[in-house]
């Protein structure tokens, strides 16, 4: 049961380290045949750890930190990615399917299905640049070094062009800080945003279609890319075919070539160019490096980070519908075309591009309003871990000890690159 519930975490890149079971001592049955009272799994992703426990008697799922602490893993202390424990009460939910879905939505709302993001306390703001550098060193440069067998990843980034370095580093410049990690859904959004929406020439032909149609096209691009992004890497041949099929359609059935008319062939040519670029990056930097870069790119909060396909988007959609129901402002289609509000919410969360323009227009506005309502202007948006005081203290001490033997000091020195070399995508440049 626990394995079923943590399935979405596994698909989001969380690696199962261990799984233990505890049995009721008073049970007359042998341990082999008795039903486990509690099952506990430990998971890890990019140095962050989760302990997920399932109490089958209380029917409670808990995501918490290690009881005994995790020490140091790599260049950062082992951290829990949430500010507080997540408790999911399933006492009134009996079917395994319903339990798994309730758990998945709770994980999405907590940000566990998207990349982990970090806020640095105001009092420790001076750590921000060094923290970016450390994250990039361990989860980008060191992974590329393993693939290449040499420490020349900066030169490879430079060879991909200054535009590539500047655009991909938008994920590094984002705040809260995005932790590079293998998150296939985020990487798929990164591919759709880069190869279809921004770096292709589709914007030059935006006048052929309206904003709603373009929104459908963005969702369609993400949807066709997603099945070809794995924990092991991206199947670029399949991505290329998926994005450039001559008769590729939107969710409502319209053919993109018919919508963009004479612009379709130039769009296809530009998509091929961007896929070529990423295939080259994959060959030279390795599939794991590229997955992390794309996941960062697909997590930028100012645009693609809240696209369809993110846990944040789904959570905002469901919250917007719940709020509209409480205010009596749901569109008439919610009752006229759907059996209940639950079905309406599921349709908008999973298949908004298949609905008519009036519903999609309402949803886009409702999600924006919900975002402003929950995160007023000036406040940070979305789930993010606030770096705890003990971690700030330890990092400050280790970063100050440049002469010490610690991995942190060594990594900091090895990856320090002059700020003017922006084409190498140095972490120190991107933190400016």
Secondary structure, 3 states (H helix, E strand, C coil): CHHHHCHHHHHCCCEEEEEEEECCCCCCCCCCCCCCCEEEEEEEECCEEEEEEEECCCCEEEEECCCCCCCEECCEECECCCCCCEEEECCCCCCHHHHHHHHHHHHHHCCCCCCCEEECCHHHHHHHHHHHHHHHHHHHHHHHHHHHCCCCHHHHHHHCCHHHHHHHCHHHHCCCEECCCCCHHHHHHHHHHHHHHHCCCHHHHHHHCCHHHHHHHHHHHHHHHHCCECCCCECHHHHHHHHHCCCCECCCCCEHHHHHCCHHHHHHHHHHHHHHHHHHHHHHHCHHHHHHHHHHHCCCCCCHHHCCCCHHHHHHHHHHHHHHHHHCCCCCHHHHCCCCHHHHHHHHHHCHHHCCHHHHHHHHHHHHHHHHHHCCCCCCCCCCEECCHHHHHHHHHHHHCCCCCCHHHHHHHHCCCCCCCHHHCCHHHHCC
